[in-house]
Amino acid sequence: MAKLERVGIVFAGGPAPAANAVIAVAASSFRRRGVDVVGILHGYGALERDRPAELRAGEHYRVIEDRDLWGLRNARGILIGTGRSNPGRGIRTVADLDDPERARPLSNVYDALVELGLDALVSIGGDGTLKTANFLYELGRRRPPGKERVRVVHVPKTIDNDYRGIDFTFGFFTAVGVIAEELSNLRADALATGSYFIAETMGRSAGWIAYAAAIAGEAHMVVGVEDVDGELARTEIVRDAVTGAERAEKRLDVDALVERIVDLILTRERRSKRYGTVVLAEGLAEMLPERQLAALRDESGYVPLSRLDVAKLVASRTAERYRARTGRPKKVTGVQLGYESRSAAPHAFDVILGSQLGLGAYRALAEEDLDGHMVSVTGQLELRYVPFADLVDANTLITHVRYVDPKSDFHRLAEELGTRIVRE
């Protein structure tokens, strides 16, 4: 076993079901071998600050004991909490890692990890947390000989399932189950009231949750970013706010989407079906016309998708267009689904997957002596370890989203199970 006396665990980003399974199995695996485990509380927030005083137990971190792990694998929430602090926000290029001012929050984090006496860190989080883990790994490589180093391994976390390097992320199936149940409830409501629901599901840019929930929840149509092509797409010239350079971007033609939904309603009416549910992936909001997005962008260009509420926008315009085409009213309601799934009781598969990833974090450090790797599984949960270099662009330091392949059998399944539109 590689030299390990004290290991830290940090969780960052949004909650995900089975988070505690990862933490519980990783911590218990280390503790069985006599390794102390320190949980960093609420992400990197406290560690990235300039600290006049030392870190305090109970406020900034907690030493995890055996009693903390009893029954933890199936527990909701996150034992050590989470946070959205981004200590690598000032890093845009590899050179920035050598800039003391830009790298200062990251350096503070690294110094805090050393101050806590950690030999290694298990990072659990999404693509932004993976970037931070890679930055810390790179800082470690730059430390002079003889200076303390902290090895870093990362466990992928997101209910969105849009991670490269792993087939399914823990929490995804729980989230899909919760949202599918809600879609089934909306379907029953729509049937009883002769109306339509347009549900926007979480998932950021990719459509994994939207397609899976639509399949399991028996929706009548699903549209994700991956479907914005042909009649649903249009090109818009966008000017970069920083450089002033112009570029062509593919955007969603909202009018074409509304027409498609009205066609769905009319097709179903001809079959004496006057109700239905439509699922939209929240990533469609990022493809709205720039004039709708510009006012919401922050200094880094990030758009909080939940504030756009694309479901209500499309629902309102669908009702208007239906009346214009038929002369009749139609109740169409837009709802957002997803936040309620992030801390739901985890599905058994997510507990199993999270447990294997937690054990993988232990094995990566203690048995494989790894640094700068992400823990992954393949096939029947066989562990594998992916170098950060395979996941993060060496020049831009950006991680890439894994979209649903429109040519895949999974996408075809979602498409085939929807109502086939007949236009007249």
SULGIQUI-V212693 format. One line per field, one symbol per residue. phi: phi as a letter, one per 40 degrees, with the letter a starting at -180 (. if undefined). psi: psi as a letter, one per 40 degrees, with the letter a starting at -180 (. if undefined). burial: # if it has 9 or more other C-alpha atoms within 8 Angstrom, else .. Layout:
phi = ???
psi = ???
burial = ???
This chain:
phi = .ccababbbbbbgccadgdcccccccccccccbgccbbcccfgcdcccccbcbccbcgbbaaccbdccccgcdcccgbdbgaabdbcccccbbccccccdcccddcccccccccccgccabccbicccccdcdcccccccccccdgccbbcbbbbcbaccgbccgacbccgcccccccccccccccccccccbgbbbbbcbcifccbdcdcccccccfccabbbdcccafccbabbcbcccccgcbacbcbcccccccccccdcdcccccbgbbaibbbbccccccbcddcccdccccccgcbcccccfccccccccccccccccbgbcacbbbbbbidcccbcdccdccccccccccccccccccbcfcagbbcabafcgccabbcdccbbccccgccbcbccccccccccdccccccccbcb
psi = hihhdhiihihiaiihieddddddddddddddeehihhhhhfaedddeihheiiihhdddiihhidddeheddeiiahdeiiiehgeedehdiddddehdddeddddddddddddefhdihhhhaadddddddddddddddeiiheihihihiihhhhedffhieidhiiddddddddddddddddddddddefaihhhhiiebdiedddddddddefieihhideegibdeiihhhhhhdddeiiihihihgddddddddddddddddeefhfiiihhhhdeddeeiidddddeehadeehhhddedgdddddddddddddddddeiihhhhhihiddeedfihiiddddddddddddddddddddefiifihhiiibffhiihhiddedhhddefiiiihihheeiddddddddeihhhhh.
burial = ...############################...###########.###.....#....#####....#..#######.#####.###..#.##.##....##.######.###...#######################..#......###############.##.################.##..##...################################.#...###.#.#.#.........#####.####.#####.###....################...#...#.....#.#...###########.###........#######..#######..##################.##########....#.####..###...#.#.#.##......#####.###.....
